[in-house]
């Protein structure tokens, strides 16, 4: 008997600046894999750093066009899968008001708050790590995340908390939660106190090279549960249809080992707990 996978609540399509995948193909792949529901979460990163690699507006979605297509396909596939309207919002201190105004403008089901930039630098690129140790770079990133979630409330889960280890010079070879537990624990406490959850992101399980762990790593997920955290969503962070729901069986086993018995999906920004 095939295992029932959880809903995938972190997906990108051609409406995101770093993705070319047709939305309909993403939906059809989710149906093929037997997912009960999905939430499309296109990128909206206002005031992103402009460079040759990231021209102005690259990560700012045309939300009206995105919403229009999603509603059409939601109706078309309503008998086969539940489809939700989400966004992955880039967090930065100087755009707190702009982000809040944007979220209030649209009837999103679900909002991921993600720390993609650290003090105007992108950890995706090697320059972020130049001239300092990995430990210094990692700590600055976590401190930046802490600052952002202290200033901004209008999101449901924190995206891929430690995702910068995907791109660090040594990946996660030298990375341990306990080296940054003072900052990370404060992040987790704030999330819990504000009723926010964690995006259990599986991209590091299937990306090349694989890190053989989730973002956040299993030690952080366990600590979130120990501190009283209850809200987790699963996200493949897929930018290609074939990656929808990838790594979910492994992720479910990891979160169960960390003490979780339910995961969460969101509709109209309201959480619903689903037994694992």
Helices and strands as residue ranges (DSSP letters): E 8-11, H 23-32, E 37-44, H 63-76, E 82-90, G 93-95, H 96-105, E 110-114, E 117-118, E 121-122, G 126-129, H 134-151, E 157-158, G 163-166, G 177-180, H 181-193, E 197-201, H 203-206, H 218-226, E 232-235, G 241-243, H 248-257, E 262-267, E 270-275
